[in-house]
Amino acid sequence: MKRTLRRFACLTALFSVIVFSANAQQQVEQIPALFSTGLPEAASPEDGLPAGAIAYIRLNNALTLLDNLDSFASTIVPEKAMPPELAEIFAKPKPIVTFLGAQLAGQPIPLEEFPARLGIALDRPIALAIYPTPNGFALSVPLADSTVAANLIQGMLQPRSITKFEAGAKSYYQIIPAPGSFGNELYMAASEKTAVFCGSQETLKALLDAPQDNRLAADPIMKNGVAAYEKGDVTLILSPNALKPQLPT
């Protein structure tokens, strides 16, 4: 799980063979600008991600989180402990947004412009479901601009190869990232507004094929946990199945 969480952190900051039941395949040069591969649009990440997760992390609204972090950082970071260049930034009303905006655009930009610059809809939930299988994770990333998001993901993954597969009425991509922290392979499927990255073909198969009553939203623990904490910045839900191996027998 720790390894999967590290991958999640690298992807957001978002987010890895032969593949099952594939009728055809096609090598492509880069992450496609139009992500949609026939995945149905889900009302929430829980409605789209397959059930069976042992842990679920939901960043409910990244824009609100960044704004709250700014208020928090401004009160706890000692100015004398910072290098001069950071002290100048933290002297401003919104230091974290100012710093990230400068990294993103070369100059400070309003927080509201971040989604257009990244291509990611930061006001919608970004979610990671972790499953009890090797590389079993699914990362749901909401899209604001698929072309911009594709360029961002291309730069992050620096793929050695990208292969498009057809599976019935749906398609998906197998991505072999450059050697690093993203594992040996990733699979991507998407609707018009959301891209989902899976760490294994088993998770991808569940994403594509699971019936609606076998999605996270159908799990009472996940459903109730999301409802209880959706107004917070981050929701973390652990399934009892994640704790069973730790319990004495």
Residue, then its C-alpha position, 0 to 999 in steps of 0.5 A: m500500500k505504501r508503494t501505491l500511495r507514493r505513486f498516487a502522490c507523484l501523479t497529483a500534487l493526479f494521478s503502473v503483457i498482453v491484455f485480456s480480451a483485446n481484439a486489436q491493438q495500435q501503437v500510438e506516439q503520445i497520450p491521446a488528447l481526446f481521452s474518451t475510450g467509451l467508459p460511461e460517465a459516472a456521477s462520482p468516482e464511487d459510481g465508476l470505480p469497481a468495488g472491493a477496495i481496501a482503502y479509498i482516498r478522495l481529494n474532495n476539492a483541490l482548490t479548497l484544499l490549496d486555499n485552506l493550506d495557504s491559510f494554515a501555512s501562513t500561520i505556522v511556518p517561521e519566517k526566519a527558518m526559510p531561505p530568502e526567496l521563500a520568505e519573500i513568497f510567504a510574506k504574501p497573502k497566499p504563499i502556496v498559491t503564489f509559489l505553485g502559480a509561479q512554477l506553473a505559469g512563470q508568474p503568480i496566477p489566481l487559483e481559479e486559473f489552475p484547472a485551465r493550466l493543468g487541464i484537471a478539474l480541481d473543483r471535482p473529486i480526485a480519487l484513489a481506490i486501492y485493491p488487495t491485489p498486486n499493483g491494484f489501484a485505480l486513480s480517477v482524475p477529472l478533466a477540465d481540458s483533455t488536451v492540456a491534461a494529455n500534455l501534462i501526463q505525457g510530461m510526467l510519465q514520459p512513456r516508452s510506449i503507448t498501445k491502444f487496445e480495443a475490447g468490445a465497444k470500449s477501448y483503453y491504453q497500455i502505457i509503459p512509463a519511463p523507468g522511475s516511480f510509476g511502476n512497469e505499466l499503467y492502463m488508462a480508460a476514460s469517459e468524456k470528463t474523467a480519466v482513470f489510471c489502473g495499475s494492473q489489467e485485473t483492476l482495468k477489467a473490473l473497471l470496464d466490466a463490473p456491473q453497477d451493483n459492484r461499484l464502490a457506491a454500492d459498498p455501504i462503508m464507502k458510500n456512508g464514509v463519503a457522505a459523512y466527510e465529503k465537505g472536508d478537504v480529504t476523505l480517507i476510508l479503510s475497509p475492515n478487510a484492510l485490517k483483518p490481516q493485522l488482527p490476531t486469530 
